[in-house]
Amino acid sequence: MSGDNGEGGKRLRSAEVTQGPERAPHRAMFRAMGYDDADFDAPMVGVANPAADITPCNVHLDDVADAAYEGVDETGGMPIEFGTITISDAISMGTEGMKASLVSREIIADSVELVSFGERMDALVTVAGCDKNLPGMMMAAIRTDLPSVFVYGGSILPGDHEGREVTVQNVFEGVGTYASGEMSREELDDLERNACPGAGSCGGMFTANTMASMSEALGLAPLGSASPLAESEERLDTARRAGELVLDCVEQDRKPSDILSKASFENAIRLQVAMGGSTNAVLHLLALAAEAGIELSIERFDEISRETPKIANLQPGGSRVMKDLHEVGGVPVVMKRLLDADLLDGDAMTVTGRTVAAELDHLGVDGSEGSDADFLRPVSDPFSEEGAIRILTGNLAPDGAVLKVTGKDDLRHEGPVRVFEREEEAMRYVQEGHVESGDVLCIRNEGPRGGPGMREMLGVTAAVAGQDHAEDVALFTDGRFSGATRGFSIGHVAPEAFVGGPIGLLEDGDVVTIDVEERDLSVDVSEEELAERRDAWERPDPNYTNGVLAKYGATFGSAADGAVTNPGVRRE
């Protein structure tokens, strides 16, 4: 690409730091890093890279970012790589450190916005590997509204344990099985040593792979880019093509605001519920829509799920992983099947400048791929007539709560509740063997503001599942459950306890009804009694009064609106 910062072409924002005699000091700084005159006349493209040794999801991202950098450079752009933070959800899981996870989504978005704003960049390639990198990077692209291409780092290979494919989910559940005496310490050790064989994000349709799939449906990433494995040449080729594509986005002035629409988000939701995607995608899609200024309610997820069948059966509900989906054509195959059934809007735009329908045609996807796969079905013969996401309401969740159906979809329970004020109390109760069939457990004060940070609680749900109670013990919380959670686990209860939500008024022994088919989460306590409890309720002291957790904890919005902190989009 030539001359866009020169006399004859379109004047790019980066001209503010590269053009004219008064910018000689700025160019001197660039020259110290190896840039030259040709770079100064080219679009400046930021390559945002959260590579770190903190997690296998991100440990290889330098290679991915390097490939994207090469794509920008070879296509005539001026690539500038910069770093962002990351938090490993899996490693912080079950600890106080997990409270940092959702905060990191906000810091990633803030930091990419700040760097691209401060350095006057013209475009972005945003690279991501772990759960909160993905929505954080997409939020940044939307917020800056610079021509942008999203690049996923790719999925890990499954491990092998006793001849079967396993992921880190199996290790978490193995902890519960070991605690119940059904697994030896030696077997748990062998499972630990073999579950995660290398770099890449957790292999099932957990949060990272769900959000990567959503990036395709939203149009922010090229179709087919989500499924190539982390440690593969295909992954590097995908990144290199993204670097090339972003220059076309600059040339055509194609920005996220030109791509995203109500249809884009509804396409993403349809894909989520059809593939059995993570509940966390509800939170993140709401946040992305808020950043884009597109109205999207949590109720819309349920409406779409009611009319969209589940046609993929991947972990955590099934046994297959992203590698298996890639081998039959990846996310575009699922999208094509939904499109042919009039369940996807083919006129929605993508980052290539083509519509969804045109892009699928360009890729030669006809929907028949994977016809022999045991984990992928046609729309006419689904695994379930309804999608995997349910939004429950009722007097315990007036603003909604989220459940992913991974097994039976007619779950119903009524019984006395056991209330825990934080995750550790519930985990101790489960690990000590107190859980029995039919129990209802409530974990509260773990919401966006009360935690703060809305911890994921895979440790608790996995321990319950590991003791063979995944579908006969119900858990609900104003925090979150991991994308690897399966069974009767309801999260995102809103309003949260810390702001006076009804979940904070529960007492041990109250009779709770959970009816998934009726979308109901309620307690058998009169309005008069709840009003009396509300009058007596006092907000607990914040867990943190200074530092980053206090700052973001005070600014989080409701989970029902995506738990955003950006004051320009937050809804009370």
C-alpha positions in Angstrom: 0.0 0.0 0.0 1.5 3.3 -1.0 1.3 7.0 -0.2 -1.8 7.2 2.0 0.2 9.5 4.3 1.7 11.4 1.4 0.5 14.4 -0.7 -1.7 12.5 -3.1 -3.6 10.0 -0.9 -6.0 9.8 2.0 -4.4 11.3 5.1 -4.3 8.7 7.8 -4.3 9.3 11.5 -0.7 8.2 11.8 0.4 11.2 9.8 0.1 13.1 13.0 3.3 11.4 14.1 5.1 10.5 10.8 4.6 13.5 8.4 6.1 17.0 8.1 9.3 18.6 9.4 7.9 19.2 12.8 7.6 15.4 13.3 11.4 14.8 12.7 11.8 13.9 16.4 9.0 11.4 16.2 10.5 9.8 13.1 13.9 9.7 14.8 12.4 7.5 17.5 10.9 5.2 14.8 14.2 5.0 13.0 15.8 3.8 16.2 13.5 0.7 15.9 14.3 0.0 12.3 11.5 1.8 10.5 12.2 3.8 7.3 10.7 6.3 4.9 8.5 3.6 3.2 7.0 2.8 6.6 6.2 6.5 7.3 4.1 6.6 4.1 2.2 3.5 5.0 -0.7 2.8 7.3 0.4 2.1 10.9 -1.1 -1.2 12.1 -0.9 -2.1 15.7 -0.5 -5.8 16.4 -1.8 -6.3 20.0 -0.3 -9.4 21.5 -1.0 -10.8 25.0 1.7 -13.5 24.8 2.8 -14.8 28.2 4.2 -17.8 30.0 1.2 -17.6 32.3 -1.0 -20.0 30.4 -0.7 -22.5 27.5 -3.4 -20.5 25.8 -1.0 -17.7 25.3 2.5 -19.2 25.5 2.8 -19.5 21.7 1.2 -16.1 20.7 4.5 -14.5 19.9 4.7 -16.9 16.9 1.1 -16.0 15.9 1.7 -12.3 16.3 4.9 -12.6 14.3 3.0 -14.2 11.4 0.4 -11.4 11.5 3.2 -8.8 11.6 4.8 -10.4 8.5 1.4 -10.2 6.8 1.1 -6.5 7.5 4.7 -5.8 6.5 4.7 -7.8 3.3 1.4 -6.1 2.2 2.8 -2.6 2.6 1.8 -1.6 6.1 3.8 -0.4 9.0 3.3 -3.0 11.7 3.9 -2.1 15.4 3.6 -4.9 17.9 2.7 -4.1 21.5 1.7 -6.2 24.5 -1.2 -6.6 26.9 -1.8 -8.5 30.1 -3.5 -11.8 30.4 -4.9 -13.9 33.3 -5.1 -17.7 33.2 -8.6 -18.7 34.2 -7.7 -22.4 34.6 -4.7 -21.7 36.9 -6.4 -19.0 39.0 -9.6 -21.2 39.2 -10.6 -22.0 42.7 -8.5 -19.3 44.3 -9.0 -15.6 45.2 -7.0 -14.8 42.1 -9.9 -15.8 39.9 -11.4 -12.4 40.8 -8.9 -10.9 38.4 -10.2 -12.7 35.4 -13.2 -10.5 34.4 -11.2 -7.4 35.4 -8.6 -8.4 32.9 -11.2 -8.3 30.1 -11.6 -4.6 30.9 -7.9 -3.9 31.3 -7.1 -5.5 27.9 -9.8 -3.4 26.2 -8.6 -0.3 28.0 -4.9 -0.9 27.2 -5.4 -1.6 23.5 -7.6 1.4 23.2 -5.0 3.6 25.0 -2.1 2.4 22.9 -3.8 2.8 19.6 -5.1 6.2 20.6 -1.9 7.5 22.1 0.3 6.3 19.2 -2.2 7.4 16.5 -2.5 4.0 14.9 -4.6 3.5 11.8 -5.6 -0.1 12.2 -5.4 -3.1 14.5 -4.7 -6.8 14.3 -5.9 -8.1 17.7 -4.4 -11.5 18.8 -6.0 -13.5 21.6 -5.7 -16.9 23.3 -7.3 -17.1 26.7 -10.9 -16.6 27.7 -10.9 -12.9 28.5 -8.3 -12.0 25.8 -10.9 -12.7 23.2 -13.8 -10.4 24.3 -11.3 -7.8 25.5 -9.6 -7.6 22.1 -12.9 -7.5 20.3 -14.2 -4.8 22.7 -11.1 -2.7 21.9 -11.6 -3.0 18.2 -15.2 -2.0 18.5 -14.4 0.9 20.9 -11.6 2.4 18.7 -13.6 1.6 15.5 -10.3 1.3 13.6 -10.1 -1.1 10.7 -9.4 -4.4 12.5 -9.0 -8.1 12.1 -9.3 -10.5 15.0 -6.9 -13.5 15.2 -7.4 -16.4 17.6 -4.4 -18.3 18.9 -6.0 -21.7 18.4 -6.9 -24.7 20.4 -4.8 -27.2 22.3 -4.7 -30.8 21.2 -6.6 -33.2 23.5 -4.6 -35.3 25.8 -4.7 -39.1 26.0 -5.6 -40.9 29.2 -6.1 -44.7 29.2 -6.9 -44.6 25.5 -9.5 -41.8 25.6 -9.2 -38.1 24.7 -9.2 -35.8 27.7 -9.0 -32.1 28.5 -8.4 -30.0 31.6 -12.1 -30.4 32.3 -11.5 -34.1 33.1 -8.7 -33.2 35.5 -11.0 -30.8 37.4 -13.7 -33.5 37.6 -11.1 -36.0 38.6 -10.4 -34.0 41.7 -14.0 -34.6 42.8 -13.8 -38.3 41.8 -10.6 -38.7 43.9 -12.3 -36.9 46.8 -15.1 -39.4 46.7 -12.7 -42.3 46.8 -13.6 -43.4 43.2 -10.2 -42.5 41.7 -6.8 -43.4 43.1 -4.1 -40.7 43.6 -2.0 -42.5 41.0 -4.7 -42.3 38.3 -5.3 -38.6 39.1 -1.6 -38.0 38.7 -1.5 -39.8 35.4 -4.5 -37.7 34.2 -2.8 -34.5 35.3 0.3 -35.4 33.4 -1.4 -36.2 30.1 -4.4 -33.8 29.8 -2.6 -30.8 28.4 0.0 -31.9 25.8 1.1 -28.4 24.6 0.2 -24.9 23.6 -3.3 -23.7 22.9 -6.6 -22.9 24.5 -8.7 -25.5 26.3 -9.9 -27.9 23.7 -13.7 -28.2 24.2 -16.5 -25.8 23.4 -15.4 -23.9 26.5 -15.2 -20.1 26.7 -12.2 -19.5 24.4 -13.4 -21.7 21.6 -16.9 -20.4 22.0 -15.7 -16.8 21.6 -13.4 -17.6 18.7 -16.4 -19.2 17.0 -18.5 -16.1 17.8 -15.8 -13.9 16.2 -16.5 -15.6 12.9 -20.3 -15.2 13.2 -20.0 -11.5 14.3 -17.8 -10.9 11.2 -14.8 -9.6 13.1 -12.6 -12.6 12.1 -12.5 -14.4 8.7 -14.7 -17.5 8.4 -12.7 -20.6 9.1 -10.2 -18.9 11.3 -11.3 -20.2 14.7 -10.6 -23.9 14.4 -7.0 -24.4 13.2 -5.0 -25.8 16.0 -2.5 -23.7 18.0 0.5 -25.7 17.1 0.0 -25.9 13.3 1.1 -24.2 10.2 -2.5 -23.5 9.4 -2.7 -21.3 12.5 0.3 -19.2 11.4 -1.2 -19.0 7.8 -4.4 -17.7 9.4 -2.5 -15.0 11.3 -0.5 -14.0 8.2 -3.7 -13.7 6.1 -5.2 -11.5 8.8 -2.2 -9.2 8.6 -2.7 -9.0 4.8 -6.5 -8.5 5.2 -6.2 -5.6 7.6 -4.6 -3.5 4.9 -7.6 -4.1 2.6 -9.8 -3.0 5.5 -7.7 0.3 5.7 -7.9 0.8 1.9 -11.7 0.3 1.9 -12.1 2.1 5.3 -13.9 -1.0 6.6 -14.4 -0.6 10.3 -16.2 -2.7 13.0 -19.1 -0.2 12.8 -19.5 -1.1 9.1 -19.6 -4.8 10.0 -21.5 -5.2 13.2 -25.3 -5.0 13.2 -28.2 -6.5 15.1 -28.1 -9.4 12.6 -24.4 -10.0 13.4 -25.1 -10.4 17.1 -28.2 -12.6 16.5 -26.1 -14.8 14.1 -23.5 -15.2 16.9 -26.2 -16.2 19.4 -27.7 -18.7 17.0 -24.2 -20.2 16.5 -23.6 -20.2 20.3 -26.8 -22.1 21.1 -26.5 -24.5 18.1 -23.0 -25.5 19.1 -23.6 -25.7 22.9 -21.3 -22.7 23.5 -20.2 -21.4 26.9 -22.6 -19.4 29.2 -19.8 -16.8 29.3 -20.6 -15.9 25.7 -23.9 -14.4 27.0 -21.9 -12.0 29.2 -19.4 -11.1 26.6 -21.8 -10.7 23.6 -23.8 -8.3 25.8 -20.7 -6.4 26.5 -19.7 -6.3 22.9 -23.1 -5.1 21.8 -23.0 -2.4 24.4 -19.6 -1.2 23.0 -21.1 -1.2 19.5 -24.2 0.7 20.6 -26.5 -2.1 19.5 -29.5 -2.9 21.6 -29.3 -6.5 22.8 -31.2 -7.9 25.8 -30.5 -11.1 27.8 -34.0 -12.2 27.0 -33.1 -12.4 23.3 -30.7 -15.3 24.0 -33.6 -17.3 25.3 -35.9 -16.4 22.4 -33.2 -17.4 19.9 -32.4 -20.6 21.8 -36.1 -21.7 21.8 -36.2 -21.6 18.0 -32.7 -22.9 17.2 -31.8 -26.6 17.5 -28.6 -27.8 19.0 -26.7 -29.6 16.2 -23.2 -30.0 17.6 -22.2 -32.1 20.6 -18.8 -31.1 21.9 -17.3 -31.0 25.3 -18.3 -30.3 28.0 -21.6 -32.1 27.2 -20.2 -34.4 24.5 -16.9 -36.1 24.1 -15.4 -34.3 21.1 -13.2 -31.1 20.9 -12.3 -28.3 18.5 -9.8 -30.5 16.7 -12.6 -32.8 15.6 -14.7 -29.9 14.4 -11.8 -28.5 12.4 -11.3 -31.9 10.7 -14.8 -31.7 9.2 -14.6 -28.1 8.1 -14.8 -26.0 11.2 -17.3 -23.3 12.2 -18.4 -22.5 8.6 -20.0 -25.9 8.3 -22.3 -25.2 11.2 -23.0 -21.7 9.9 -23.9 -23.1 6.5 -26.3 -25.6 8.0 -28.0 -22.8 9.9 -28.1 -20.6 6.9 -29.7 -23.2 4.7 -32.4 -23.7 7.4 -33.1 -19.9 7.4 -31.7 -19.6 10.9 -28.8 -17.3 10.0 -28.9 -13.9 8.3 -26.8 -14.3 5.2 -26.8 -10.6 4.5 -24.7 -9.8 7.6 -21.3 -8.3 6.7 -17.9 -9.8 7.4 -14.4 -8.4 7.7 -13.6 -9.5 4.2 -16.2 -7.1 2.8 -18.4 -10.0 1.7 -21.6 -11.0 3.4 -21.9 -14.2 5.4 -23.6 -16.0 2.5 -21.2 -14.8 -0.1 -18.2 -15.7 2.1 -19.5 -19.2 2.7 -19.9 -19.5 -1.1 -16.4 -18.1 -1.6 -15.0 -20.8 0.7 -17.0 -23.5 -1.1 -18.8 -24.7 2.0 -22.0 -26.6 1.2 -23.0 -27.9 4.6 -22.5 -31.6 3.8 -19.1 -31.7 5.3 -18.9 -33.9 8.4 -22.0 -35.8 7.4 -20.6 -39.0 9.0 -19.4 -37.2 12.2 -21.1 -38.5 15.4 -20.9 -35.0 17.0 -22.5 -32.9 14.2 -26.0 -33.3 12.9 -28.3 -31.7 10.3 -30.8 -29.1 11.5 -33.6 -31.6 10.6 -32.2 -34.2 13.0 -30.7 -32.2 15.9 -29.4 -33.4 19.3 -32.1 -31.2 20.8 -35.0 -29.2 19.3 -33.9 -26.2 21.3 -30.5 -24.6 21.7 -28.2 -25.0 24.7 -28.7 -21.7 26.4 -31.6 -21.0 28.8 -32.4 -17.7 30.5 -34.2 -18.2 33.8 -36.2 -15.5 35.6 -38.4 -15.5 38.7 -38.4 -13.8 42.0 -34.8 -14.9 42.7 -33.5 -13.6 39.3 -35.8 -10.7 38.1 -33.1 -9.6 35.6 -32.2 -13.1 34.5 -29.9 -16.1 35.1 -28.0 -18.3 32.7 -27.8 -22.1 32.2 -26.2 -24.2 29.5 -28.0 -27.4 28.9 -25.4 -30.2 28.5 -27.6 -33.2 29.1 -31.2 -33.6 30.0 -33.1 -30.4 29.1 -36.2 -31.0 31.4 -34.3 -30.4 34.6 -36.6 -29.5 37.5 -36.0 -29.4 41.2 -37.8 -28.1 44.3 -36.2 -28.3 47.7 -34.5 -26.5 50.6 -31.5 -24.4 49.8 -28.1 -24.3 51.5 -26.6 -20.9 51.2 -22.8 -20.1 51.0 -21.4 -16.6 51.1 -18.4 -17.4 49.0 -17.0 -20.1 46.7 -14.5 -21.6 49.3 -17.3 -22.4 51.7 -19.2 -24.3 49.0 -16.1 -26.1 47.8 -15.2 -27.3 51.3 -18.8 -28.6 51.8 -18.6 -30.6 48.5 -15.1 -31.9 49.1 -16.0 -33.1 52.6 -18.6 -35.4 51.0 -21.8 -33.6 52.3 -23.5 -33.3 48.9 -26.4 -35.6 48.3 -28.8 -36.2 45.4 -31.4 -33.5 45.3 -29.4 -30.8 47.1 -29.7 -27.1 46.1 -26.6 -25.0 46.7 -26.5 -21.2 46.5 -23.2 -19.3 46.3 -23.7 -15.6 46.5 -21.7 -12.4 46.9 -19.5 -13.5 44.0 -21.1 -11.1 41.4 -19.3 -8.4 39.3 -19.3 -6.0 42.2 -19.7 -8.2 45.2 -16.8 -10.6 44.4 -15.6 -8.4 42.9 -15.0 -9.8 39.5 -17.6 -12.6 39.2 -15.4 -15.6 39.7 -15.8 -18.7 37.6 -16.3 -21.7 39.8 -15.3 -24.8 37.8 -13.8 -26.3 40.9 -17.1 -26.6 42.6 -19.1 -27.8 39.7 -16.4 -30.2 38.6 -16.2 -31.6 42.1 -20.0 -32.2 42.1 -19.8 -33.8 38.6 -16.9 -35.9 39.7 -19.1 -37.3 42.5 -21.8 -38.2 39.9 -24.1 -35.4 40.9 -23.9 -33.3 37.7 -27.6 -33.5 37.0 -29.2 -34.2 40.4 -27.6 -31.5 42.4 -28.4 -27.9 41.5 -26.1 -24.9 42.0 -26.9 -21.3 41.4 -24.8 -18.2 41.9 -24.5 -14.5 41.1 -21.0 -15.3 40.0 -20.1 -17.4 36.9 -19.6 -21.0 36.1 -16.8 -22.0 33.7 -17.4 -22.8 30.0 -16.2 -26.3 31.0 -19.1 -26.7 33.5 -21.8 -29.2 32.7 -25.0 -30.2 34.4 -27.4 -28.3 36.7 -25.4 -25.1 37.2 -27.0 -21.7 36.9 -24.9 -18.5 36.9 -25.1 -14.7 36.4 -28.1 -14.4 38.7 -29.1 -10.7 38.6 -29.4 -8.5 40.4 -26.5 -9.8 42.4 -26.5 -10.0 46.2 -24.1 -7.1 46.8 -26.5 -4.6 45.2 -29.5 -6.0 47.1 -30.7 -8.6 44.7 -33.2 -11.2 46.0 -30.5 -13.9 46.0 -29.0 -11.9 48.9 -32.2 -12.4 50.9 -32.2 -16.2 50.9 -31.9 -18.1 54.1 -30.9 -21.7 54.7 -34.0 -24.0 54.4 -36.0 -21.7 52.0 -37.7 -23.8 49.4 -36.3 -23.0 46.0 -37.8 -24.1 42.7 -35.7 -24.5 39.6 -37.7 -25.3 36.4 -35.5 -25.2 33.3 -38.4 -25.9 30.9 -40.5 -23.1 32.4 -37.4 -20.9 32.8 -38.1 -20.3 36.4 -35.8 -19.7 39.4 -37.8 -18.7 42.4 -38.2 -19.1 46.2 -41.3 -20.0 48.0 -41.3 -16.9 50.3 -44.1 -14.3 50.2 -43.5 -10.8 48.9 -44.2 -9.5 52.4 -41.5 -11.7 53.9 -39.0 -10.7 51.2 -39.8 -7.1 51.9 -39.1 -7.5 55.6 -35.8 -9.2 54.8 -34.9 -6.5 52.4 -35.6 -3.8 55.1 -33.3 -5.7 57.4 -30.6 -6.3 54.8 -27.3 -4.5 55.0 -24.8 -4.4 52.2 -21.6 -6.3 53.2 -18.3 -4.5 53.3 -16.4 -4.6 50.1 -13.8 -7.3 49.9 -11.3 -4.8 48.6 -11.1 -1.1 49.3 -8.0 -0.1 47.3 -6.1 -1.3 44.2 -7.4 -2.6 40.9 -10.1 -4.9 42.3 -11.6 -2.0 44.3 -11.5 0.3 41.3 -13.1 -2.1 38.8 -15.4 -3.6 41.4 -16.9 -0.2 42.0 -17.5 0.4 38.3 -18.9 -3.0 37.0 -22.4 -2.9 35.7 -25.0 -5.8 36.0 -24.3 -9.2 34.6 -27.6 -8.8 32.8 -26.0 -6.1 30.7 -22.6 -7.7 30.2 -20.9 -6.5 33.4 -19.3 -3.6 31.5 -17.2 -0.8 33.1 -17.1 1.6 30.2 -19.1 4.6 31.5 -20.2 5.5 28.0 -22.1 2.2 27.5 -23.0 1.1 31.0 -26.6 0.7 31.8 -27.8 0.8 35.4 
